[in-house]
Amino acid sequence: MIFSKGSIRLEKPNGGIISWFYNILNLSIIMIITPIVAFSLFGKINISVFLISINFNSETFNQNLSFFGLILFAIGSLIMFWSRITIWDNFRLGAVEPKGNDKLIQKGLYKIIRHPTYLSVIINAFGLSFLSKSAIILILTICIIYLIIKIIPIEEILLKGFYKNEFNDYKKSTKKLIPFIY
């Protein structure tokens, strides 16, 4: 795969049902929801019934919300590509334990936050919600945020177990998900 060689690995995640739900929901958003929203924006299909579209009385507000969603989606996609290229061979699905010669990546976005791919998923999901003005996608966004909040501690336990003190030092110098804040 061009954006992350490691992403072709299919390995069992740790963390039980939370990690399975996260990985399935994340892949569903990327592989199913995003193309559906794109086709609907180009007028090739009408998804208003399927996605329970919410339109506000102001056409200007609807257009601004869609534009803001497009900007968020673009930013989230850039963060995703940048972080995936940076991590390259070391990419794993959520809560999959590092193996073999994996390295703890501490450059690029990983220099300031430990989980930039999760940040990109959240930004993309909000972008899709605003772009489509869909209640269903907004509910999925809330679900994915919940799952990310639950999966990060699981993943950090795996990273600490594999990288030991290197991860502890890295953790002290970075934020978890939002640069300089959290």
C-alpha positions, -999 to 999 in steps of 0.1 A, spaced: 0 0 0 14 34 -10 6 53 22 16 27 48 33 -5 40 23 -19 74 -14 -15 68 -18 -47 48 -12 -68 79 -43 -84 92 -36 -92 129 -59 -98 158 -63 -67 180 -60 -68 218 -86 -51 239 -116 -73 232 -148 -60 217 -138 -23 219 -109 -27 195 -129 -49 171 -158 -23 171 -133 6 165 -115 -12 137 -148 -22 120 -164 12 124 -133 31 112 -129 9 81 -167 12 74 -164 50 75 -134 50 52 -146 23 28 -184 27 27 -196 60 42 -170 83 26 -177 71 -10 -215 73 -3 -211 109 8 -189 117 -21 -214 103 -46 -242 122 -30 -223 155 -32 -218 149 -69 -255 142 -73 -251 107 -85 -272 93 -57 -298 107 -32 -289 96 3 -311 120 23 -334 92 34 -306 67 41 -284 91 61 -312 112 77 -301 145 64 -306 176 85 -311 208 67 -313 241 84 -336 270 74 -308 292 62 -293 282 29 -262 302 37 -258 283 70 -262 250 51 -235 260 26 -211 273 53 -216 240 72 -208 220 41 -178 241 34 -165 238 70 -170 200 67 -150 199 35 -122 218 51 -122 195 82 -123 165 59 -93 178 39 -73 186 71 -81 152 86 -70 135 53 -38 154 53 -31 144 89 -39 108 81 -16 107 50 12 124 69 10 102 99 7 70 79 37 79 57 57 88 88 49 55 106 52 34 73 62 -2 82 51 3 119 14 9 112 -10 -15 129 -47 -15 132 -61 -2 165 -48 -21 196 -26 -45 176 6 -53 196 39 -42 180 60 -71 168 95 -79 157 116 -50 146 88 -23 149 102 10 160 86 37 183 81 66 158 89 100 173 92 122 143 67 142 122 34 146 140 44 118 164 69 143 178 40 163 194 12 138 198 12 100 203 -19 92 182 -22 114 151 -41 88 131 -68 88 158 -70 126 156 -73 124 118 -102 99 122 -120 122 145 -115 152 123 -126 133 92 -157 120 109 -167 155 120 -160 167 84 -182 140 70 -209 149 95 -209 185 86 -205 179 49 -234 155 46 -254 172 74 -263 136 84 -277 126 118 -265 90 112 -229 101 105 -230 124 135 -240 95 157 -212 73 141 -188 102 149 -198 102 185 -194 64 186 -160 65 171 -148 92 195 -160 71 224 -142 40 210 -110 60 204 -111 73 240 -114 36 251 -88 22 228 -60 46 234 -53 33 270 -53 -3 257 -29 6 229 -6 26 253 -4 -5 276 8 -25 246 33 1 236 46 4 271 50 -34 273 69 -35 240 90 -4 241 94 -2 280 113 30 291 115 44 256 77 47 256 76 62 291 101 89 281 81 95 249 48 97 268 63 124 291 73 146 261 41 144 241 3 148 244 -20 120 237 -44 133 210 -46 171 208 -13 190 205 -4 210 236 -38 202 252 -46 165 257 
